[in-house]
Amino acid sequence: MDDHLLAELQERLGYEFKKPGLLAAALTHSSYANENKKNGLVSNERLEFLGDSVLEFAVSELIYKHKTKMPEGRMTRLRAEIVCEKSLAALAGTLGIGKCIMLGRGEEKGGGRNRPSILADAMEAVIAAVYLDGGFRPVAALLKKHLFSNSSKIADHGSTDYKTALQEVVQTKPGQSLSYRMVDESGPDHMKLFTAEVRLNGGVIGSGTGKSKKEAEQEAAKAALDVV
């Protein structure tokens, strides 16, 4: 890993590592580690695992402290929006993490440097690295500055992607099955209204109506988020 790139990334993160090797490890994709096993390299997957939990706890605390009048259902929805892959990948892009990730030749050629899943995973690993190097406080500062403020503004004005938010909430509990079903269609062709139900493990947890099937499903997911 180029020392200059690491220094620039630390500046953007607003945190200087006491052990820069932790940051380098967080940026080591499994494809690169597999190609360099003889050098004793390991991937960032274990850091990603830790970062996922640190991220969820840190964001939960930020929401609890800064959204004092927000009910639990909306708190859960906001957290899901903040910690989702799309949000983390966007943050990784803002911080320039993509150009710092060490990728194997195949992933490099396949555009892995800009792949949302790889960026989001690396972001979680970097969060874990900051936590291991400096504790919880710099993690909270990083997330508050770069992630929480923008995402909370989105939530305050109302999210439109309730299906993604619901999926994120459901995925926190193993063995859950989420599905949607159209249950009604009414009105003339130019003014159709659709009603959808969303089911969790076969039981209805929300319903919604819209001018399209997609809108009906979003409304159903929005209703479900208040009860899961």
Residue pairs with C-beta under 8 A, 6 or more apart in sequence:
1 24
1 27
1 100
1 102
5 99
5 100
6 20
6 23
6 24
6 100
8 96
9 23
9 95
9 96
9 97
9 100
10 16
10 17
10 20
10 23
12 95
12 96
13 95
13 126
13 130
13 142
14 141
14 142
14 145
15 130
15 133
15 134
15 138
15 141
15 142
17 23
17 129
17 130
17 133
17 134
18 133
18 134
19 133
22 47
22 129
22 132
22 133
23 126
23 129
23 133
24 102
25 42
25 44
25 47
25 125
25 129
26 44
26 47
26 51
26 122
26 125
26 126
26 128
26 129
27 44
27 97
27 100
27 101
27 102
27 122
27 125
27 126
28 41
28 42
28 43
28 44
28 101
28 102
29 43
29 44
29 101
29 102
29 103
29 104
29 107
29 112
29 118
29 122
30 43
30 44
30 45
31 103
31 104
31 106
31 107
31 112
32 41
32 43
32 102
32 103
32 104
32 107
33 41
33 42
33 43
34 43
34 104
35 104
35 105
44 121
44 122
44 125
45 121
45 125
47 124
47 125
47 126
47 128
47 129
47 132
48 121
48 122
48 124
48 125
48 128
49 128
50 128
50 131
50 132
51 123
51 124
51 125
51 126
51 127
51 128
51 129
51 131
52 124
54 127
54 128
54 131
54 136
54 139
55 83
55 88
55 124
55 127
55 143
56 79
56 83
58 127
58 136
58 139
58 140
58 143
59 79
59 82
59 83
59 143
59 147
59 148
60 75
60 79
61 140
62 140
62 143
62 144
62 148
63 70
63 75
63 78
63 79
63 148
63 152
64 75
66 148
66 152
67 74
67 75
67 78
67 152
70 78
73 225
73 226
73 227
73 228
74 155
76 169
76 225
76 228
77 155
77 159
77 162
77 165
77 169
77 225
78 151
78 152
78 155
80 164
80 165
80 166
80 168
80 169
81 87
81 151
81 154
81 155
81 159
81 161
81 164
81 165
81 168
82 147
82 148
82 151
82 152
83 168
84 164
84 165
84 168
85 116
85 117
85 120
86 116
86 120
86 164
87 147
87 151
88 119
88 120
88 123
88 124
88 147
89 116
89 117
89 119
89 120
89 123
91 123
91 146
91 147
92 98
92 119
92 120
92 122
92 123
93 119
94 146
95 123
95 146
97 119
97 122
97 123
97 126
98 113
98 114
98 119
98 122
99 113
101 112
101 113
101 118
101 119
101 122
103 112
103 113
103 118
107 113
107 118
112 118
127 139
127 142
127 143
130 138
130 139
130 142
131 138
131 139
159 165
160 218
161 218
162 218
162 219
162 221
162 222
162 225
163 217
163 218
163 221
165 221
165 225
166 178
166 198
166 221
166 224
166 225
166 228
167 178
169 225
169 228
170 176
170 178
170 200
170 228
176 200
176 201
177 200
177 201
177 202
178 198
178 199
178 200
179 198
179 199
180 196
180 197
180 198
180 199
180 217
180 220
181 196
181 197
181 199
182 194
182 195
182 196
182 213
182 216
183 195
183 196
183 197
183 207
184 193
184 194
184 195
185 192
185 193
185 194
185 195
186 192
186 193
186 195
187 193
191 211
192 211
192 212
193 209
193 210
193 211
194 209
194 210
194 211
194 212
194 213
194 215
194 216
195 207
195 208
195 209
195 216
196 207
196 208
196 209
196 210
196 213
196 216
196 217
196 219
196 220
197 204
197 206
197 207
197 220
198 204
198 205
198 206
198 207
198 217
198 220
198 221
198 223
198 224
199 205
200 224
200 228
205 224
205 227
205 228
206 220
206 221
206 222
206 223
206 224
206 225
206 226
206 227
207 219
207 220
207 223
208 216
208 217
208 218
208 219
208 220
208 221
208 222
208 223
209 216
209 219
210 216
210 217
210 218
210 219
